[in-house]
């Protein structure tokens, strides 16, 4: 039986409904859903059609006003970019409307599912063409959507995968003019050598190798695509209009939080001077952590659209041939990554919110004592400060997850994200990437293919709508933490380690227990003098409890290590 969420009438200890019952319930809800009934009458359809037309016209006029282009030559391009987006939006809405309203008429459930999948594919291809033609931040949006396989149909995520490698390159002439505009000097005034062809390009920027004029140092020069300055205001307005229009016609699938988060994060990612400051803060913080293999390239200078950094090259974390041929232990790389990002989540430094495979590199380094490799972290544009109380509650949530303490999980899920009891099973699966049965038994085990299919099937059986609604109400910082969790989980799985997730959960538990211990000490210190007998006893109790947990975790980590050295089979769970 597939484990899905309980109904609202069920209490905490109730049984889960099966897939067949859920489908029956969904068929009933589809029959009364707004997007299934709105278009039943011809008069209502006409009203809707007129609204679409007026929304398009009004949206185009509004976007033109928002963009505020002073040069008349941009007028045609504004209209063309807007028409592509709005045209695809209208066609997609109409396409989905037609298919969804045909459900009651279609007697064959499998036949209707095939129609829906075909609709997904048509709309995804239509949208892909617009994203590729408009470029700019639409490429970044498509890249983000391609990784949201937990939220979007596979037809959409699979179709958008080519955007991961579809990054435009700005011409050398355009980069030269940007240097003059932003620094008052041409490229040659700053560098002796500047490679005209970038070594890498992304949706927002590209990187050139160069040699500093004064010092002769080899540097990586990150330059923003000059066209972004022209098109970002318009493209953000188009993105906002798209998601708000989709929310209007399909309120059950409200993805407006995506555009809201993009409007908040994109200005930060486009400020390379801020990125340089973020990089230096992270660099200095991890220098203080003994034996940390993290390297953050030094920053020489930066402007709003230009960042000059130390050049440090490496290999992707999923380049397993490089790791194996250089004697770099995959399990040690996995553990080091776990320590780095747990330090960011539970420590005293901001969180890097975009740790995908392209932003992390590995290189061999025999000068280190504990490891024989460096982990290089790039792209420091998107950081967030996690409030201290959220860090503490999030740590307690994970300790409850590791202990399979459902009562504690529900309590701290509400504390960190306002999650209700009905929403909790879905939230628990979202933060762990696991089926709810695993969360309530032993999350510290390797995900099987069967479990992945169960989770995927649950999304297809109607959980998607509930997940969209849940993600729309949780705090924005929690969305970025969930994104970071998902990306680091993918990094770990791509390493194909021998130990599976057991060791990383041990590392997570140590960080969680440490921050909880610090909270206990803060509470004791705030209650009066540390010399009071009661405070002395409480402090000793907190210390002894923390040291017992540390000792147990240390012994168990050594046990796992020796099993790996002896080439025993990995542990299934703790």
Backbone torsions as a table, in degrees:
resi	resn	phi	psi	omega
1	UNK	NA	139.6	178.8
2	UNK	-84.9	130.3	-176.1
3	UNK	-84.3	122.1	179.8
4	UNK	-130.5	-173.6	-173.1
5	UNK	-78.3	152.5	175.6
6	UNK	-77.1	158.5	175.7
7	UNK	-73.0	166.0	-175.1
8	UNK	-64.4	-27.2	-176.5
9	UNK	-78.6	-12.2	-176.3
10	UNK	-84.2	149.0	179.1
11	UNK	-92.7	-173.3	-173.3
12	UNK	-61.8	-31.1	-175.9
13	UNK	-97.4	10.5	-175.1
14	UNK	-73.1	163.7	179.9
15	UNK	-81.7	158.7	-179.6
16	UNK	-88.6	147.1	179.9
17	UNK	-83.2	150.3	-177.3
18	UNK	-84.8	172.0	-176.3
19	UNK	-62.0	-42.1	-178.9
20	UNK	-63.3	-41.9	178.6
21	UNK	-64.3	-40.0	180.0
22	UNK	-64.0	-42.7	179.4
23	UNK	-61.6	-39.7	178.6
24	UNK	-63.9	-41.7	178.6
25	UNK	-64.9	-39.8	-179.6
26	UNK	-67.4	-37.4	178.1
27	UNK	-61.8	-37.7	178.1
28	UNK	-67.5	-41.1	-178.6
29	UNK	-71.3	-34.4	177.8
30	UNK	-61.8	-33.6	-177.1
31	UNK	-67.0	-23.2	-178.4
32	UNK	-115.0	4.4	-177.9
33	UNK	-68.9	149.5	-177.2
34	UNK	-57.6	-41.6	-175.7
35	UNK	-76.1	-8.2	178.0
36	UNK	-94.6	-21.3	-174.0
37	UNK	-111.2	-16.1	-173.2
38	UNK	-62.3	-30.4	-172.1
39	UNK	-105.1	21.9	-175.3
40	UNK	-72.3	-34.6	-177.3
41	UNK	-101.4	146.2	-176.8
42	UNK	-62.8	-39.6	-178.1
43	UNK	-63.4	-39.3	178.3
44	UNK	-67.1	-38.3	178.4
45	UNK	-62.0	-41.1	-180.0
46	UNK	-63.8	-42.8	178.4
47	UNK	-60.2	-45.0	179.2
48	UNK	-61.4	-43.1	-178.9
49	UNK	-61.9	-41.7	178.3
50	UNK	-64.4	-38.6	179.2
51	UNK	-63.7	-39.6	177.9
52	UNK	-60.5	-45.9	-178.2
53	UNK	-62.0	-48.0	-179.0
54	UNK	-67.1	-34.5	177.1
55	UNK	-64.0	-39.5	178.9
56	UNK	-64.6	-47.6	-180.0
57	UNK	-62.7	-48.3	179.7
58	UNK	-63.2	-39.1	178.8
59	UNK	-63.5	-42.0	179.6
60	UNK	-63.0	-46.0	179.2
61	UNK	-64.0	-41.5	-179.8
62	UNK	-64.7	-41.2	179.9
63	UNK	-65.1	-39.5	178.2
64	UNK	-61.2	-37.4	178.7
65	UNK	-70.5	-40.3	-179.3
66	UNK	-63.8	-42.7	-176.4
67	UNK	-63.2	-38.0	175.7
68	UNK	52.7	50.3	179.3
69	UNK	-76.2	130.1	-178.1
70	UNK	-88.3	-28.0	-177.7
71	UNK	-88.1	123.0	-176.1
72	UNK	-62.8	-27.7	-176.2
73	UNK	-64.7	-18.5	178.5
74	UNK	-81.8	-12.0	-174.3
75	UNK	-56.8	-47.0	-178.6
76	UNK	-64.5	-39.6	-179.8
77	UNK	-66.8	-37.2	177.3
78	UNK	-60.8	-47.8	-179.6
79	UNK	-62.7	-41.5	-178.1
80	UNK	-64.9	-45.9	-179.9
81	UNK	-64.3	-42.9	-179.9
82	UNK	-65.1	-41.7	-178.3
83	UNK	-64.3	-37.3	178.0
84	UNK	-60.7	-49.3	-176.9
85	UNK	-65.6	-50.6	-175.8
86	UNK	-68.2	-34.9	177.1
87	UNK	-63.3	-46.5	178.7
88	UNK	-64.9	-37.0	179.6
89	UNK	-61.7	-46.0	-179.8
90	UNK	-64.2	-44.2	-179.1
91	UNK	-64.8	-40.2	-179.6
92	UNK	-67.4	-42.4	178.4
93	UNK	-61.3	-45.2	-179.8
94	UNK	-64.9	-38.9	179.8
95	UNK	-62.4	-50.0	179.6
96	UNK	-65.8	-38.6	178.6
97	UNK	-59.0	-44.1	-178.7
98	UNK	-63.9	-45.2	-177.3
99	UNK	-69.4	-45.0	-178.3
100	UNK	-63.6	-37.4	-179.3
101	UNK	-76.8	-10.3	178.0
102	UNK	-88.6	-3.5	-175.2
103	UNK	-61.5	-44.2	-177.9
104	UNK	-66.3	-26.5	-179.3
105	UNK	-84.2	-22.3	-176.9
106	UNK	-88.2	113.9	-177.3
107	UNK	-78.8	-29.5	-178.2
108	UNK	-87.2	111.1	-178.4
109	UNK	-61.5	-43.4	179.7
110	UNK	-64.3	-37.4	178.4
111	UNK	-63.9	-40.4	179.2
112	UNK	-69.4	-37.8	176.4
113	UNK	-61.0	-38.7	176.8
114	UNK	-63.8	-39.4	177.0
115	UNK	-63.0	-41.9	-179.4
116	UNK	-65.9	-41.9	178.1
117	UNK	-62.9	-40.6	178.0
118	UNK	-64.2	-37.3	176.8
119	UNK	-64.4	-44.4	176.0
120	UNK	-54.1	-46.5	-175.6
121	UNK	-66.6	-43.7	179.0
122	UNK	-61.2	-46.8	-177.6
123	UNK	-67.6	-35.7	178.6
124	UNK	-66.1	-44.5	178.2
125	UNK	-63.7	-40.5	179.7
126	UNK	-62.3	-43.3	180.0
127	UNK	-69.2	-38.4	179.3
128	UNK	-57.8	-43.2	-179.8
129	UNK	-61.0	-39.4	179.7
130	UNK	-67.3	-44.0	179.9
131	UNK	-60.5	-43.0	-179.6
132	UNK	-67.8	-39.8	-177.9
133	UNK	-71.1	-39.7	-178.7
134	UNK	-80.0	-29.4	179.9
135	UNK	59.5	-141.1	177.3
136	UNK	53.8	-138.5	-175.8
137	UNK	-73.1	-10.8	177.7
138	UNK	-66.7	-32.1	175.8
139	UNK	-64.0	-43.9	179.5
140	UNK	-64.2	-41.2	177.5
141	UNK	-60.0	-45.2	179.2
142	UNK	-63.6	-38.7	177.3
143	UNK	-62.6	-41.6	178.8
144	UNK	-65.2	-43.6	-180.0
145	UNK	-65.0	-32.8	-178.4
146	UNK	-65.5	-22.3	180.0
147	UNK	-93.9	-0.9	-176.2
148	UNK	-94.6	53.9	-179.1
149	UNK	-70.1	-12.9	175.6
150	UNK	-80.9	-8.8	-173.0
151	UNK	-125.9	-33.1	-175.5
152	UNK	-108.1	152.6	175.4
153	UNK	-58.4	149.5	-176.5
154	UNK	-60.5	-29.4	179.1
155	UNK	-62.1	-33.5	178.3
156	UNK	-76.0	-51.2	-176.5
157	UNK	-64.1	-39.2	179.8
158	UNK	-67.0	-39.3	-178.6
159	UNK	-67.3	-31.5	-176.9
160	UNK	-85.9	-5.5	-178.3
161	UNK	-56.5	-40.3	178.8
162	UNK	-56.8	-22.3	179.2
163	UNK	-66.7	-19.6	178.5
164	UNK	-61.8	-31.2	-179.8
165	UNK	-109.4	6.2	-177.8
166	UNK	-101.8	78.2	-179.2
167	UNK	-118.0	124.5	-176.5
168	UNK	-70.0	155.9	174.4
169	UNK	-114.5	130.5	175.6
170	UNK	-83.3	148.0	-176.7
171	UNK	-71.6	157.3	178.0
172	UNK	-61.6	-37.9	-179.5
173	UNK	-62.2	-40.9	178.7
174	UNK	-66.5	-38.2	177.8
175	UNK	-66.3	-41.4	178.1
176	UNK	-58.7	-45.0	-179.7
177	UNK	-66.3	-35.3	178.4
178	UNK	-65.9	-39.0	176.1
179	UNK	-60.0	-43.4	-179.9
180	UNK	-64.8	-43.4	-179.2
181	UNK	-64.8	-40.0	-171.6
182	UNK	-91.6	-29.0	-177.4
183	UNK	-116.3	-13.0	-177.9
184	UNK	81.4	2.8	-178.3
185	UNK	-137.7	153.6	176.4
186	UNK	-74.6	172.0	-179.1
187	UNK	-58.4	-40.0	-176.4
188	UNK	-62.5	-21.7	178.8
189	UNK	-73.8	-18.1	-176.9
190	UNK	-104.7	-30.9	-171.2
191	UNK	-132.4	143.6	173.1
192	UNK	-73.3	-44.4	178.0
193	UNK	-127.4	138.7	178.3
194	UNK	-142.3	111.8	-178.3
195	UNK	-65.1	122.0	-176.4
196	UNK	-68.5	-22.8	-178.8
197	UNK	-105.3	128.2	-178.0
198	UNK	-67.9	147.9	175.1
199	UNK	-84.5	-12.0	178.5
200	UNK	-165.0	146.3	179.0
201	UNK	-135.0	141.3	176.9
202	UNK	-127.9	-176.0	-175.0
203	UNK	-67.9	-29.4	-176.5
204	UNK	-106.6	-20.7	-172.7
205	UNK	-155.8	173.0	172.3
206	UNK	-140.8	159.9	-173.8
207	UNK	-121.0	131.2	177.8
208	UNK	-116.9	145.7	171.1
209	UNK	-83.9	143.1	-179.5
210	UNK	-153.7	168.8	176.4
211	UNK	-121.0	125.7	-178.5
212	UNK	-63.6	139.2	-175.9
213	UNK	-69.3	-40.4	-174.2
214	UNK	-81.4	-41.1	-172.0
215	UNK	-106.5	-18.6	-176.3
216	UNK	77.5	8.6	-179.6
217	UNK	-70.4	141.8	176.0
218	UNK	-82.9	126.1	-173.4
219	UNK	-130.9	161.9	172.0
220	UNK	-107.1	124.4	-178.1
221	UNK	-106.8	111.5	179.4
222	UNK	-93.1	120.9	-178.1
223	UNK	-122.9	136.6	178.8
224	UNK	-74.5	146.5	174.3
225	UNK	-63.3	120.1	-175.6
226	UNK	-56.6	-31.8	-176.9
227	UNK	-65.6	-19.8	-178.9
228	UNK	-62.0	-35.5	-179.6
229	UNK	-59.7	-32.6	-178.6
230	UNK	-79.4	-42.2	-166.5
231	UNK	-100.6	-16.2	-175.4
232	UNK	-58.4	-46.1	179.8
233	UNK	-58.2	-43.8	178.9
234	UNK	-65.5	-45.3	-174.8
235	UNK	-68.2	-35.1	174.9
236	UNK	-65.5	-39.2	178.1
237	UNK	-65.0	-40.4	177.5
238	UNK	-64.6	-40.9	178.6
239	UNK	-64.1	-43.8	178.6
240	UNK	-62.4	-42.5	179.1
241	UNK	-63.9	-40.0	-179.2
242	UNK	-60.7	-50.8	-176.3
243	UNK	-71.5	-33.8	177.6
244	UNK	-69.8	-34.0	176.9
245	UNK	-68.4	-42.6	177.4
246	UNK	-62.0	-37.6	178.0
247	UNK	-64.8	-37.0	-178.7
248	UNK	-64.7	-43.5	-176.1
249	UNK	-85.8	-29.3	-179.2
250	UNK	-130.1	72.6	-175.3
251	UNK	-62.3	-21.7	179.1
252	UNK	-69.0	-21.1	-177.6
253	UNK	-119.6	67.0	-176.8
254	UNK	-82.4	105.4	178.4
255	UNK	-107.8	20.1	-176.8
256	UNK	-63.3	-23.7	178.1
257	UNK	-62.9	-23.9	177.2
258	UNK	-65.5	-47.0	179.4
259	UNK	-69.0	-34.5	177.7
260	UNK	-63.0	-43.7	179.2
261	UNK	-66.9	-36.3	179.1
262	UNK	-65.2	-40.7	179.2
263	UNK	-66.4	-28.9	178.4
264	UNK	-80.0	-42.7	-172.9
265	UNK	-85.4	-32.5	-174.3
266	UNK	-61.0	-45.1	177.3
267	UNK	-57.1	-34.4	177.6
268	UNK	-68.3	-42.9	-179.3
269	UNK	-67.5	-24.8	-179.8
270	UNK	-88.5	-3.1	178.4
271	UNK	-100.0	94.4	-175.1
272	UNK	-71.6	-24.4	174.7
273	UNK	-65.0	-41.1	176.0
274	UNK	-65.5	-39.7	177.7
275	UNK	-59.3	-40.8	178.1
276	UNK	-61.6	-41.1	177.8
277	UNK	-64.6	-42.5	177.7
278	UNK	-59.3	-42.9	-178.9
279	UNK	-62.6	-42.3	-178.4
280	UNK	-67.8	-38.1	177.9
281	UNK	-62.1	-46.9	-179.9
282	UNK	-65.6	-40.4	-179.7
283	UNK	-60.4	-47.7	-178.3
284	UNK	-68.8	-37.2	-179.0
285	UNK	-62.9	-48.5	-175.8
286	UNK	-76.9	-14.7	172.3
287	UNK	-64.5	-28.0	-177.9
288	UNK	-82.0	-9.1	-178.4
289	UNK	-94.7	116.5	-175.7
290	UNK	-62.0	135.3	174.4
291	UNK	66.4	11.8	176.0
292	UNK	-72.9	129.3	-178.1
293	UNK	-85.7	6.7	-175.2
294	UNK	-72.3	132.7	173.5
295	UNK	-119.8	128.8	172.0
296	UNK	-116.6	121.0	-179.7
297	UNK	-54.3	137.3	178.9
298	UNK	-66.9	153.8	-178.9
299	UNK	-110.9	125.0	179.6
300	UNK	-87.5	-51.0	173.9
301	UNK	-163.5	161.4	-177.7
302	UNK	-151.0	152.7	172.3
303	UNK	-127.2	-178.4	-179.2
304	UNK	-55.4	-38.9	-175.1
305	UNK	-120.7	7.4	-177.4
306	UNK	-136.7	134.6	177.9
307	UNK	-137.5	123.5	-179.0
308	UNK	-107.5	118.5	-173.5
309	UNK	-128.0	160.3	170.3
310	UNK	-58.2	137.8	179.7
311	UNK	-90.7	114.7	176.1
312	UNK	-130.4	118.2	-177.9
313	UNK	-101.2	156.3	177.8
314	UNK	-163.0	-173.5	-179.7
315	UNK	-112.6	152.2	178.3
316	UNK	-60.4	153.3	-179.8
317	UNK	-67.6	-23.2	179.0
318	UNK	-92.3	10.3	174.1
319	UNK	-83.8	76.1	-173.2
320	UNK	-66.1	-30.9	178.3
321	UNK	-62.5	-40.7	177.9
322	UNK	-65.4	-45.2	-179.2
323	UNK	-60.7	-48.0	-176.5
324	UNK	-67.4	-40.6	-177.7
325	UNK	-70.4	-21.2	179.3
326	UNK	-103.2	10.5	176.7
327	UNK	67.6	27.4	178.4
328	UNK	-92.1	119.7	-175.7
329	UNK	-73.2	121.3	-179.6
330	UNK	-61.4	-39.1	-179.7
331	UNK	-63.9	-35.5	178.0
332	UNK	-70.8	-36.7	176.1
333	UNK	-63.3	-44.7	179.0
334	UNK	-60.2	-45.3	-179.7
335	UNK	-65.3	-39.4	179.6
336	UNK	-64.5	-42.1	177.0
337	UNK	-62.2	-40.5	178.5
338	UNK	-61.2	-42.9	-179.9
339	UNK	-65.4	-40.5	-177.8
340	UNK	-61.9	-49.6	-174.2
341	UNK	-80.8	-25.7	171.0
342	UNK	-68.5	-34.6	176.0
343	UNK	-62.9	-39.2	179.5
344	UNK	-69.8	-36.0	-177.9
345	UNK	-78.1	-42.0	-173.0
346	UNK	-108.2	-4.9	-179.4
347	UNK	-91.2	-152.4	-175.4
348	UNK	-115.0	39.0	-179.5
349	UNK	-138.0	154.8	179.0
350	UNK	-63.6	160.4	-176.9
351	UNK	-97.1	127.3	171.0
352	UNK	-73.7	116.6	-169.8
353	UNK	-100.1	13.4	-179.2
354	UNK	-140.3	56.1	-175.6
355	UNK	-87.0	55.3	177.7
356	UNK	-81.8	174.5	-172.8
357	UNK	-58.9	-29.6	-179.7
358	UNK	-75.9	-13.7	-177.8
359	UNK	-103.5	5.3	-179.9
360	UNK	-132.5	135.9	179.2
361	UNK	-134.9	156.9	179.5
362	UNK	-121.6	139.6	171.3
363	UNK	-142.0	150.1	-179.7
364	UNK	-73.3	139.4	177.7
365	UNK	-146.9	103.2	-177.7
366	UNK	-80.9	-2.6	-178.9
367	UNK	-82.1	-14.1	-180.0
368	UNK	-79.2	153.6	-178.4
369	UNK	-89.2	-47.4	-175.9
370	UNK	-83.8	-38.1	-179.5
371	UNK	-120.5	163.1	174.2
372	UNK	-113.5	30.6	-178.6
373	UNK	-151.5	160.0	170.7
374	UNK	-110.6	147.8	170.0
375	UNK	-110.3	118.1	-176.2
376	UNK	-101.7	127.5	-178.4
377	UNK	-111.5	122.2	-179.4
378	UNK	-108.6	175.8	169.6
379	UNK	54.8	85.7	-175.0
380	UNK	-106.7	32.4	-177.0
381	UNK	-77.4	-30.3	-174.1
382	UNK	-114.2	99.5	176.8
383	UNK	-124.8	153.2	174.5
384	UNK	-138.1	142.4	172.0
385	UNK	-88.7	125.7	178.4
386	UNK	-92.7	124.5	178.0
387	UNK	-56.1	145.6	-175.3
388	UNK	-57.8	-44.6	-177.6
389	UNK	-65.4	-34.1	176.8
390	UNK	-67.3	-39.6	175.9
391	UNK	-57.7	-45.0	-177.7
392	UNK	-66.2	-46.6	179.9
393	UNK	-66.6	-35.6	178.1
394	UNK	-65.9	-37.2	176.2
395	UNK	-63.7	-43.9	178.6
396	UNK	-64.2	-35.2	176.9
397	UNK	-61.4	-44.9	-178.3
398	UNK	-70.5	-35.3	175.8
399	UNK	-63.1	-38.5	176.0
400	UNK	-66.2	-38.1	177.8
401	UNK	-63.1	-46.9	-178.5
402	UNK	-63.6	-34.7	178.6
403	UNK	-84.6	-0.9	-176.0
404	UNK	56.5	37.1	179.6
405	UNK	-91.4	93.4	-173.7
406	UNK	-65.1	-38.3	179.2
407	UNK	-61.8	-45.2	177.7
408	UNK	-65.2	-38.8	178.1
409	UNK	-59.3	-46.7	-178.8
410	UNK	-64.1	-40.2	-179.1
411	UNK	-62.1	-49.4	-174.1
412	UNK	-82.9	-19.9	170.2
413	UNK	-64.6	-37.9	176.2
414	UNK	-69.2	-37.4	-178.2
415	UNK	-65.8	-43.4	-173.7
416	UNK	-86.8	-25.4	-173.2
417	UNK	-138.7	4.7	-179.4
418	UNK	66.7	27.1	-175.4
419	UNK	-77.3	131.1	177.7
420	UNK	-83.2	171.0	179.3
421	UNK	-62.3	-38.2	179.2
422	UNK	-66.4	-34.7	-177.7
423	UNK	-83.7	-16.4	-170.8
424	UNK	-57.4	-46.7	-178.7
425	UNK	-56.5	-40.3	179.2
426	UNK	-68.2	-40.9	178.6
427	UNK	-64.6	-41.1	179.4
428	UNK	-61.2	-40.5	177.2
429	UNK	-68.2	-34.0	-178.6
430	UNK	-67.5	-41.7	-176.6
431	UNK	-78.6	-24.2	-177.3
432	UNK	-102.2	-19.6	-174.1
433	UNK	70.2	21.0	-175.0
434	UNK	-121.6	159.7	171.4
435	UNK	-66.1	148.0	-174.2
436	UNK	-60.8	-30.7	177.5
437	UNK	-61.2	-38.9	178.4
438	UNK	-68.2	-36.3	-179.5
439	UNK	-63.2	-38.3	-176.4
440	UNK	-90.2	-0.5	176.7
441	UNK	-117.5	-72.1	177.6
442	UNK	-151.8	102.5	179.8
443	UNK	-75.2	-16.8	-177.1
444	UNK	-84.6	69.1	178.1
445	UNK	-155.5	161.6	-178.3
446	UNK	-76.0	137.2	177.8
447	UNK	-70.4	129.2	176.8
448	UNK	-87.7	163.1	176.8
449	UNK	-63.3	-35.0	179.1
450	UNK	-62.9	-41.2	179.5
451	UNK	-65.6	-40.4	177.9
452	UNK	-60.7	-39.2	179.2
453	UNK	-67.8	-35.9	178.7
454	UNK	-62.9	-46.9	-179.8
455	UNK	-63.3	-44.9	179.3
456	UNK	-63.0	-41.1	179.2
457	UNK	-65.5	-36.5	178.3
458	UNK	-63.1	-38.5	177.0
459	UNK	-62.5	-41.7	-179.6
460	UNK	-69.2	-24.0	-177.0
461	UNK	-89.4	10.3	172.1
462	UNK	121.1	-0.3	179.1
463	UNK	-73.3	-18.5	-175.6
464	UNK	-57.4	-46.7	-178.7
465	UNK	-58.5	-42.8	-179.2
466	UNK	-69.3	-35.8	178.4
467	UNK	-66.5	-41.7	177.8
468	UNK	-58.8	-45.9	-179.6
469	UNK	-65.1	-39.6	179.7
470	UNK	-63.9	-48.2	-178.3
471	UNK	-65.9	-24.5	178.8
472	UNK	-73.7	-16.8	-175.9
473	UNK	-110.2	-14.5	-179.0
474	UNK	-75.5	155.5	178.6
475	UNK	-56.4	146.0	-177.7
476	UNK	-58.6	-38.2	179.9
477	UNK	-63.5	-32.8	179.1
478	UNK	-68.7	-34.1	175.8
479	UNK	-60.3	-42.2	-179.6
480	UNK	-70.4	-34.2	175.4
481	UNK	-64.9	-43.3	178.1
482	UNK	-62.3	-40.5	177.7
483	UNK	-62.3	-44.8	179.2
484	UNK	-62.8	-42.5	177.0
485	UNK	-57.7	-45.3	-177.5
486	UNK	-64.7	-43.1	-179.1
487	UNK	-67.0	-42.9	179.8
488	UNK	-69.0	-33.4	175.8
489	UNK	-63.2	-41.2	177.5
490	UNK	-65.6	-38.8	176.8
491	UNK	-60.1	-44.3	-178.0
492	UNK	-64.9	-43.7	-179.7
493	UNK	-66.5	-32.7	179.5
494	UNK	-68.7	-22.0	178.5
495	UNK	-75.8	-18.6	178.7
496	UNK	52.2	56.1	-177.0
497	UNK	-72.7	160.7	179.0
498	UNK	-79.2	-30.7	-173.6
499	UNK	-84.3	-13.7	-175.8
500	UNK	68.1	-153.7	-175.0
501	UNK	-85.7	-1.8	-172.6
502	UNK	-58.1	-50.8	-176.0
503	UNK	-64.3	-39.4	-179.5
504	UNK	-65.7	-32.4	176.0
505	UNK	-70.7	-33.1	174.6
506	UNK	-63.4	-42.7	178.2
507	UNK	-63.5	-44.7	177.5
508	UNK	-57.9	-44.2	-178.7
509	UNK	-61.7	-37.1	-179.6
510	UNK	-66.4	-42.8	178.8
511	UNK	-65.5	-40.5	179.9
512	UNK	-65.2	-45.4	-179.0
513	UNK	-65.5	-32.2	180.0
514	UNK	-66.4	-45.7	-177.5
515	UNK	-70.8	-32.2	176.6
516	UNK	-67.6	-39.8	177.0
517	UNK	-61.4	-43.4	179.3
518	UNK	-62.6	-36.8	177.0
519	UNK	-63.5	-42.7	178.6
520	UNK	-60.2	-41.5	-179.8
521	UNK	-67.0	-37.6	177.5
522	UNK	-63.6	-40.1	179.4
523	UNK	-64.8	-42.5	179.6
524	UNK	-64.4	-42.9	-178.7
525	UNK	-64.7	-33.4	-177.3
526	UNK	-79.0	-8.7	-176.1
527	UNK	-91.7	1.4	178.2
528	UNK	139.2	-168.6	-177.0
529	UNK	-62.3	140.8	178.6
530	UNK	-70.4	-11.4	-179.5
531	UNK	-88.8	-9.4	176.7
532	UNK	-62.1	138.0	-177.3
533	UNK	-54.0	-41.9	-178.2
534	UNK	-64.0	-42.9	-180.0
535	UNK	-66.9	-36.4	177.2
536	UNK	-62.3	-45.0	179.8
537	UNK	-64.9	-42.0	179.7
538	UNK	-64.5	-38.5	179.5
539	UNK	-67.0	-42.9	177.6
540	UNK	-62.7	-39.0	178.1
541	UNK	-64.3	-42.6	178.9
542	UNK	-64.6	-42.7	178.4
543	UNK	-61.4	-47.8	-177.0
544	UNK	-64.3	-39.4	178.5
545	UNK	-64.0	-44.2	-179.9
546	UNK	-65.0	-43.9	-178.9
547	UNK	-65.5	-34.1	176.9
548	UNK	-64.0	-44.1	178.8
549	UNK	-63.3	-44.5	179.6
550	UNK	-60.7	-42.2	-179.5
551	UNK	-64.2	-44.5	179.7
552	UNK	-61.9	-45.4	-178.9
553	UNK	-66.4	-39.1	179.0
554	UNK	-64.3	-46.0	179.4
555	UNK	-61.9	-41.7	-178.5
556	UNK	-68.5	-37.2	178.3
557	UNK	-65.2	-39.2	176.1
558	UNK	-65.1	-38.4	177.6
559	UNK	-60.3	-45.5	177.7
560	UNK	-62.5	-40.4	-179.4
561	UNK	-62.1	-47.2	-177.9
562	UNK	-68.3	-33.0	175.4
563	UNK	-62.7	-38.9	179.4
564	UNK	-68.5	-41.8	179.0
565	UNK	-62.3	-38.7	179.6
566	UNK	-80.0	-0.7	178.5
567	UNK	61.9	33.1	170.5
568	UNK	-74.1	161.9	178.2
569	UNK	-66.5	146.2	-178.5
570	UNK	-62.5	152.6	176.0
571	UNK	-72.0	139.1	179.3
572	UNK	-73.9	-34.0	179.9
573	UNK	-163.6	174.3	178.3
574	UNK	-81.9	NA	NA
